[in-house]
Amino acid sequence: MRFLKRLLLFLIVAVAAAGGYYGYSLYQFAEDIQQPNVIDHPSAGATKAAEIPAWDGKERVNILLMGVDRRGMHSSTLPRSDSMMLLSIDPVAKRYDLFSILRDTYVEIPGHGHARINSAIVEGGPELAMETVSQFTGLPVNRYVITDFEGFKHLIDAVGGVELYVEKNMRYRDPTDKGVYDIDLKKGLQRLDGSKALQYVRFRHDATSDYTRTERQRKLMAALADQMKSGTTLIQLPSILKEITPYVQTNISSMDMLKLASLGLTLNTQQPGQYQLPPMGMFRESNRAGAVLIPDVEQVQAFIQEKLQLSQPEAESDRETSGTQN
């Protein structure tokens, strides 16, 4: 009996120590990525984490995810966003929705007139990008996460790659960087490493161009979110965070990051809402400033609200079912 008591005490201490180590790793990661790791520019830090109202963990939170192309650029130069996604998390329904924003969407950029939405970051950094997306979607957006090509590749490699079905052969010769970013993928189910995953989400040289490219981006992000919840990946979390720290930048506070990480373990990653903005039928093509998409903003915002409200009845239904079973 004494042996069992000692064993139980040892296990409790071990679990507590492990929990403390993981908590510290996540907290340190959150602190480090609030530094100008990706963009070292005055406008990049306009909204500090300390200036954002603390998230209570109950209200919906919207986070702008941006992937930028910094090839050949100095860190003090603001790059265009190669991809923009708005992640909207409902902590009550344990659900997230992911909205891909087509980069040729022609919108009003506050203080700078109308232009492609991916140029907002060039005009005023992440701060202006968030303001522009907020105005376009009708949702409050004051948190962002930004990375570049290398950061994306390191993240995928750090989690051991992502298993995904590649829908077709994809080939493209990139005229820059001596072939480093060429695309050469074969159709079929496979585990993509960082380089291959980047090829998959960048490919847009087909009939539907950016429409299917953003669809592939959402598909890979959903697969990555699902994998991040696996036991093996969680065990490796401290080393994963250390690996990707130099390539990620955010204005999310450390405490909010800890809350989001805890919530992430409970989110339903099997059936996330995945949508394109603007949706088909809610924009018209124009050559006003090159080939751009002019959205019907009112229709787009109504579409977003409709999709976000879908999670509420589902959550209520789940609670009712749980109550009946109990």
N, C-alpha and C positions, 0 to 999 in steps of 0.2 A: 504493500500500500504506500509506504514511504517513497519507493522508487517511482510509482505512478504519479504521486504528487510532484516530485521533482521534475519528472518528464513534462508534466502539464505546465509547470512554472516556466521551464525552459522554452516550451513552445510559445507561451504567451509573450515572453520577453523577446523571442526571435521575431515573432510577427510584429510586435510593436516597433522593434528596431528596423525591420524591413519597411514598415509603413512610414517611419520617420525618414528613412533614406530616400524613399520614392517621393515623399512630400517635399523634402529639401531639394531634390533634383529638379522637380517641376517648378518649385518656387525660384530657384536659381536661373532656370531656363527663362521663365517669365521676366525676370529682372534683366537678363542679358539681351533679350530680343527687343527691349524697349530702347536699345541703342541704335544709332544710324548704321546698321549693318549693310543695308542695301542702298539706301539713298542718304547721302550726307549733304543735305541742303537745308537752308533755314526754313523753307516752307514745309519740309517733311515732318517737322516736329511742332507744328502750330497748335495742335491739340494734344497736350500731355495727358498721360494716364491719370494723373492726380486731378486734372481739371474735369474729367468726365464723371458724372454722377455715378455712384457705386451701384452696381447691378444687384437687385434684391434676390435674384435667383428664381423669381416667380413670373416676372414680366417677359414677354417675347423680346429677344435681343437679335439685332440685325448686324451682321459683320460683312464688310466689303473685302473680298479676297481678290488680290491682284497679282498677276504674273507679269513681270516686265522683261523686256529684252535690252540688256545692258551691253551687248557686244560692241566693243570698240569705243565705249563711252567712259568718261571719268565719273567717279562716284558723286561729284558735285553737280553733274548734269542730270536733269530730270528726263528719264526715258518715257516713251509711250507705253501704255499698258498693252501687252500682247493678248491678255485675257482678263476678263472681269466677271466675277460671280458674286452674287449676293446670297449669303447664307443666313436664313431666318430660322431661329430656334425657338420652339414652343416648349418651355420646361414643364408645363402642366400636362400636355398631351404626350410628352416624351417623343417628340417628332421634330424633324428638321425638313425645311424646303430649300432647294437650291435653284437659283435663277441665274442662267447664263445670259449675259448682256452682249448682243452682237456688237462688235467693235466699230462697225460702220454706221451705227445708229446716230442720226443727226439730231442733236438736242441743244437746248440752251445751256450754255456754261456760264453760271453767274459771273457778271462783270466782264465777260469776254465774248458775248454774242453767241451765235450758233456755230457748232462745229461737231466733228465726230466725237463721240463720248470718250474714246480712248485718248483723246488729246487733253482731257481735263487735268490729268496728272502732270502734263508738261507745263501747263499754264500756272498751276498753283499747288503741285504736289498732292499727296494723299488727302490733305484737308479739302481741297477743291474737288477732288474726285468724289469724296464722300458727299459733299454738298450737292454736286451735280446728280449723282445717283439717287440721293434722297428726293430731290426735286422731280426727277423723272419717275420714280416708283411710287412716291407718296408715302414712303416709309421713313421713320427716323433712323438715320445711319450716322453714327459717330465713332464707330470702331472699325479698324482695318487690320489686315494681315497682308504683308507683301513679301514676295520672293522673286528670284530670277531663275533663268534656265538651270544654272548650276545648283541652286538650292532645291529645285524640284527633283533633279537627278539624285542628289544626295539623300533626300527624304525617301524616295522609292528604294534606293539601294540599302538604306539603313533598316528598312522593315523587311528586307529580304526579297524585294520584288513584289509585283502584284499579278495574280492570275487573272487573265482576261481573254475573251474571245475576240480576235481581230477579224472584222467582217470581210475584209478583202485584201488583196495584195496592195501595198502602198509604196510608191517609189517617187522620189523627188531629189533632184540634184540642187543643193543650195550653193549659189555662186560665191558665197562668202565663207571665210574661216577654213579654207582648204579642205572642205568636205567633212568637217567635224560635225556639222549639223545636217548632213544628208539623211534622207529618209529611205529605209529599205526594210519593209515588214512583209511577212508572209501571212496569208490567211490561215486561221485556225486558233484553237485554244492553246495558250502558252503562258508562261510566267515571264512578264516583262521586267527587265532590270531598268535602272534609271534612264539610261540612254534610249532604250527602246520605248519606254513609256512616254518620254518627251517627244519622240517621233510620232507616236500614236496621237497625242493631243495636239500636235502642231499641224498635222497633215490637213490641207484644205484645197488640194489641187484636183478637184473632181467637179462634177456638174453642180452639186449643191453647195460647194465652197464652205463658207463659214457656218452655215446652218448645221451640217453634219459634224463639223469640227467641234462646235460647242456641245453637241449631243455626245460626242466621244469624251469630251472633257468631263461632263457630268457623270458619265458611265464609269470612268476611271476613278473619279473622286468618291463615288458611292462604294466602289470596290475597296478603295483604300480605307474609307471610314469603317467598313465592315471588318477589314483585316486588323485594324488598330485595336479592336476589342478582343482579339484572340489571345489566349493565355500566353502563347509563346512571345507575341509582340509585347505584351504588357511586362513580361519578365525582362525584356531587353530595353524597356522604356528609358532608363537613365542613359544608356549608351547612345540610343537613338537621338535623344534630345541634345546631347553633347555634340553629336555629329552634325546636326542641322543648324545649330545656333548661329554660326557665322553668316548664314544665308537667309535669315528670316528677320523681319522687322514688323513691329506692331505698336499700337498705342493702348492695348488692353492692359489694365493694371494686373499686378501679380495676384491679388486676391480674387479678382474676377476670373483670371486664368485658372486658378485652382477650382473655383466653382464650376467653370465650364468643363474642366477635365473630369470632375466628379459626375457631372450631368451626362457627359459623353458616354460613360459606361452604361447608362440606362436608356439611351436613345434607341429607337427602332431604326436600325440601319438597313433593314431588309426591303422596306417599301417607302423610301423617301420621295417627297414630291420633287420632280425635276422638270423644269420648264425653261423655255426660250423666251427672252425679251428682246424686242417686241415679238409677240406670237404671230404666226402666219395669219394674214388677213387683217392685221392691225397696223400695217405700215404700207407706204408706197415707195417705190424705187424712184430715184431722181438723179440727175447729173448736175445738180446745182453746184456742188463742190466736189466734183468727181462722182463716182458711183457711191451714193449714200442711201440710207433707209430713213424715211421721214415717218416717225410713229404717230399714231393717234394717242396722245398721252392720256386722255381721259379713259379711253378704252383699255389701255394697258394697266392703268391703276385699278380699274374695276376688275380686271382679270386677276390681278395679284390679290386683291381682297377676297375674291371668290375662292381662290385656291387656298389661301391661308385659313379661311373659316372652315374648310373641310375638316381640319384636324380637331376642331372643338366638339362636333357631334361624336366623332370616333372616340375621343377621350371620355366623354360622358357615358357612351355605350359601354366602354371597357370598365368604367367604375361601377356601373349598374350590374354588369355581369359578375364582377368580382364580389359585389355585395350579395348577390343571389347565391353564389357558390359558398360564401361564408355562412 
